[in-house]
């Protein structure tokens, strides 16, 4: 359990070497599974000349995904997020350490009360600044829930979320010759044909396999634990 009664999830990632499509997909699966509106917020745009490339990589996951590029220290830049922060709205932040969540919270609140820490220059990763969940009242009347940076997010019982995030693969898989196709070396595999034809990438298919396998294992463990 991370949060409850959330309207929008700000999935925060930074425009540096810590950016990870696989991590974004994992957060998106969680958001889709629980029916929360996801918005990808790309921070540290002021530190790179290639922020559009990061945004394109995020949008490639889902053509309908809302992606915002911001400089977390600039109120004018962050103002694009106001639409989700109005009265009666609750927003939660998710992201790894060092992506600028605390800085973003300060700017959205119009305050610098929350401590921030620099990232390591060598690999762009950060240390935990926020160590507990905390709610903040925003100027627009909404509430913002800040969460600690996550080193790991495991998924269980997330089959619906995985199906929504990877619906392009599942749509192609319907054309496989065999209904139980494992999408490996089976004859008539539409997924492998799509990879060869360039409409799917092997990297994305591999990430889908890993998440599906993890979901199955964790779901079985959760069921056994509940029993």
C-alpha positions in Angstrom: 0.0 0.0 0.0 1.5 3.3 -1.1 -1.5 5.7 -1.0 -5.3 5.9 -1.0 -7.9 8.1 -2.6 -5.5 9.5 -5.2 -6.9 11.1 -8.3 -3.6 11.6 -10.3 -0.2 10.0 -10.1 2.8 12.2 -11.0 5.4 9.7 -12.2 8.6 11.7 -11.8 11.7 10.9 -13.8 14.7 13.0 -14.6 16.3 14.0 -18.0 19.7 12.4 -17.2 21.4 9.0 -17.1 19.0 7.7 -14.4 16.1 7.8 -16.9 14.6 4.3 -17.4 11.8 3.3 -19.8 11.5 0.0 -17.9 10.9 1.9 -14.6 8.3 4.1 -16.2 6.5 1.0 -17.5 6.5 -0.5 -14.1 4.9 2.6 -12.5 2.4 2.9 -15.4 1.3 -0.7 -14.8 0.6 0.1 -11.2 -1.4 3.3 -12.2 -3.4 1.4 -14.8 -4.1 -1.5 -12.4 -5.7 0.8 -9.7 -7.4 3.2 -12.2 -5.4 6.3 -11.3 -4.7 8.9 -14.0 -0.9 8.9 -14.7 1.1 11.9 -15.7 4.8 11.5 -16.4 6.8 14.6 -15.2 10.3 14.9 -16.6 12.5 17.0 -14.3 15.9 18.6 -14.7 15.0 19.9 -18.2 17.3 22.9 -17.5 20.3 20.6 -17.3 20.1 19.1 -20.8 19.6 20.1 -24.4 17.9 16.8 -25.2 14.8 16.9 -23.0 12.6 16.3 -26.1 14.3 13.0 -26.7 13.5 11.8 -23.1 9.9 12.9 -23.6 9.7 11.0 -26.9 10.9 7.9 -25.2 8.2 8.2 -22.5 5.5 8.9 -25.1 6.6 5.8 -27.1 5.3 3.6 -24.2 1.8 4.8 -24.8 0.7 7.4 -27.4 -2.0 8.7 -25.1 0.3 9.2 -22.2 0.5 12.8 -20.8 4.1 13.8 -20.5 5.2 17.2 -19.1 8.8 18.6 -19.2 9.7 20.9 -16.3 12.4 22.7 -14.5 11.4 21.9 -10.9 12.9 25.1 -9.5 10.9 27.4 -11.9 7.3 28.2 -10.9 6.5 29.2 -14.4 7.7 25.9 -15.8 5.9 23.9 -13.1 2.6 25.8 -13.7 1.7 23.2 -16.4 0.9 20.8 -13.6 -1.7 23.1 -12.0 -4.6 21.4 -13.9 -4.2 18.4 -11.7 -3.7 20.2 -8.4 -7.0 22.1 -8.0 -9.5 22.0 -5.2 -10.8 18.5 -4.4 -7.9 16.9 -6.2 -5.3 14.6 -4.6 -2.0 14.0 -6.4 0.7 11.5 -5.4 4.3 11.6 -6.5 6.2 8.4 -7.4 9.8 8.2 -8.5 13.3 7.0 -7.6 15.6 9.0 -5.3 17.3 12.0 -6.9 14.7 12.8 -9.6 13.7 16.1 -7.9 10.4 15.2 -6.1 11.2 17.3 -3.1 12.2 20.3 -5.2 9.0 19.9 -7.2 7.0 19.8 -4.0 8.7 23.0 -2.8 7.8 24.8 -6.0 4.2 23.6 -6.1 3.8 24.8 -2.5 5.6 28.0 -3.1 8.0 27.2 -0.2 11.4 25.8 0.3 10.7 24.1 3.7 11.5 20.6 2.4 15.2 19.7 2.4 16.7 18.6 -0.9 20.0 16.9 -1.7 22.3 16.9 -4.8 22.6 13.8 -6.9 25.8 12.0 -7.6 27.4 13.5 -10.7 28.9 10.1 -11.8 25.6 8.3 -12.4 22.8 10.7 -11.7 21.4 8.8 -8.7 20.3 10.4 -5.5 20.0 9.7 -1.8 16.7 9.4 0.1 15.6 12.9 1.1 12.0 12.1 1.9 11.9 9.1 4.3 8.1 9.1 5.0 4.8 9.9 3.4 3.6 13.5 3.9 0.7 15.4 2.6 1.0 19.1 1.5 -1.8 21.6 0.9 -1.3 23.3 -2.5 -2.1 26.9 -3.5 -4.8 25.7 -5.9 -6.7 24.0 -3.0 -5.6 20.4 -3.8 -3.4 18.0 -1.8 -0.1 16.6 -2.8 1.2 13.3 -1.3 5.0 13.0 -1.3 6.4 9.5 -1.0 10.0 8.3 -0.3 12.1 7.5 -3.3 11.6 3.8 -4.3 14.5 1.5 -4.8 12.2 -1.3 -5.9 8.5 -1.7 -6.9 7.3 -5.2 -7.1 4.0 -6.0 -8.8 1.4 -8.6 -7.9 -2.1 -9.1 -9.2 -1.4 -6.5 -11.9 -2.5 -8.5 -15.0 -5.0 -5.8 -16.0 -2.4 -3.0 -15.7 0.2 -5.0 -17.7 -2.4 -5.7 -20.4 -3.2 -2.0 -20.7 0.4 -0.8 -20.8 1.5 -3.5 -23.3 -1.7 -3.7 -25.3 0.2 -3.3 -28.5 1.9 -6.7 -27.9 -1.3 -8.4 -26.9 -3.0 -7.1 -30.0 -0.3 -8.6 -32.2 -0.3 -11.9 -30.2 -3.9 -12.5 -31.3 -2.6 -13.3 -34.7 -0.3 -16.1 -33.6 -1.0 -19.5 -35.1 -1.3 -21.2 -31.7 -3.4 -19.8 -28.8 -0.8 -21.0 -26.3 2.1 -19.5 -28.2 5.1 -18.6 -26.0 6.3 -16.1 -28.6 9.7 -17.8 -28.8 10.5 -20.1 -31.8 7.0 -21.4 -32.4 6.0 -21.4 -36.1 3.5 -18.7 -37.0 4.4 -16.5 -34.1 3.0 -13.0 -34.9 5.0 -11.4 -32.1 8.3 -12.6 -33.5 7.2 -11.6 -37.0 6.4 -8.1 -35.7 9.9 -7.9 -34.1 11.5 -8.9 -37.4 9.3 -6.4 -39.3 10.2 -3.5 -36.9 6.8 -2.8 -35.5 7.8 -4.2 -32.1 11.1 -4.2 -30.4 12.7 -7.2 -28.7 13.5 -5.0 -25.7 9.9 -4.1 -25.1 8.7 -7.7 -25.6 11.4 -8.8 -23.1 10.2 -6.2 -20.5 6.6 -7.4 -21.0 7.8 -11.1 -20.4 9.6 -10.1 -17.2 6.7 -8.1 -15.8 4.2 -10.9 -16.7 6.4 -13.5 -15.1 7.0 -11.4 -12.0 3.3 -10.7 -11.6 2.5 -14.4 -11.8 5.1 -15.4 -9.2 4.2 -12.5 -6.8 0.5 -13.1 -7.2 0.9 -16.8 -6.3 3.0 -15.9 -3.3 0.3 -13.3 -2.2 -2.4 -15.9 -2.5 -0.5 -18.5 -0.5 0.3 -15.9 2.2 -3.4 -14.8 2.4 -4.5 -18.5 2.8 
